[in-house]
Amino acid sequence: MSIMDKSKAFSKSGTITLPTKWRQRFGLLPGKLAELFYQNNSIYIKPAEKESTHNKRYISEKGTIHIPQELRREMGITYQSPYFLHVNEDEHCIVITHEDE
């Protein structure tokens, strides 16, 4: 897994912007559903699978996605908490972590 974005602070609404290059590469396009799940103290974002029971959210026209409050709570993220975005090319997903791994 490689880091793709420097530390940023979570917004009050819990919305983050996914980098264009990786949105396009993984098919996380505006209007498409993404699934989000918490695992290993990280939040994983990938294209939604039809049969999945994970949280699902739409990608906005600006490439943003809302991280559900229950996932933020599970990870211990609050307003202004720093986070990093990573790429997992093998799993075709973007991963949110608290620390630079």
Number of C-alpha atoms within 10 A of each C-alpha: 13 13 17 14 14 11 16 14 15 18 13 10 11 17 13 17 14 19 14 12 8 17 21 13 12 16 16 28 21 16 12 15 21 22 20 25 17 18 12 8 12 19 21 23 25 21 22 20 12 8 6 9 11 13 17 22 19 19 21 16 11 11 18 18 23 16 20 16 13 12 17 17 10 13 18 11 19 15 12 12 14 16 18 19 25 20 19 14 13 7 11 18 25 27 23 21 21 18 11 14 9
